[in-house]
C-alpha cells in the first residue's frame, strides 16, 4: 500500500510562536439545504523549523506525525511572498 501525503494551501495568519505558524485554509462548499456556496475556514498549526514565514504569505503545508499537542502539520514550501 502506498501512503498518500495530505497537502493544504493556505495563508499565514500568525507567526508569534517559536518554530510554529498558524495557517488558515479556506474552502468553498455547497450548503446542503440552501444550495448556495459558503466559505469555510480552518486553522492549522504548522512546524516552521527556520522561522522564515511572515504574516500574509501563501504557503503549502504537509501532514506529518504529531510534533506537539496541537501541531500535526509542517511547512513544505512558500508559494507567494507577503506584500510589503
N, C-alpha and C positions, 0 to 999 in steps of 0.2 A: 504494500500500500504506500502511495506517495503522500507526503504531507503537503497541505495547502497553506500558504502563507497569507494571513489576512492583512491587507493594507488599507489604510484610510488616508484621505487627503483633507486637510483642514487648515485652519488659521490659528496662529499662536495668540492666545489672549492673556497669558501671564508667564513671566519668567523670573519671578521673585524668589523662588526656591533654588537651593543649590543643586545643580545637575538634574533639575526637573523643570519641565514646561507643561503648561496646560493648553491643550489643543481642542478647539471647538470644531466639530464636524457637523455640517448641515446637510439635510436631505429633504427632498420633496416627495411626499406620499399622498396618495388619494384617500380622502376621508370615506369610510365605508358607507355612511348614511347619506351624506350630502353631496358626494361625488365631486368635491372641489379639492384642489391641491393645497396642502398645508405644509408649511416649512417646519421641520423638526430639527432641533439642535441637541447635540450630545457632547459632553466634555470628557476628555480623556487626559490622564496624567501620563506623560511620556518621559523616558530617561534621555537626558541630553548630556553626554559624557564631558563635552568640552565647553559647555555653557555658551554656545555660539549663537543660538537663536534669539531674535528680538521680537517684540510685540508687533503684530501685523504681517509677519512673514507667512507665506503659504508653504506648508511642509507635508511630507509623507511620513507616516508612522507605521510601524510593523508590530504585530502582536508577538509577544515573547513570554518567557517564563515569568512568574511573579518576582519582581525586584524588591518591592516593599508591600505594605498593606494595600495601597491604592494603585501602585504602578504595575501595569501589565503590558505596556507598550514601550517601544524605543524609537528614537528619531532615526529615520533612514536617510532622508535627503531633504534639501531645501529647494523648492521649485521656484519661488519668486521672493525677491528681497523686499523688505518693508520700505515704503516710500518715506524719504526723509524730509 
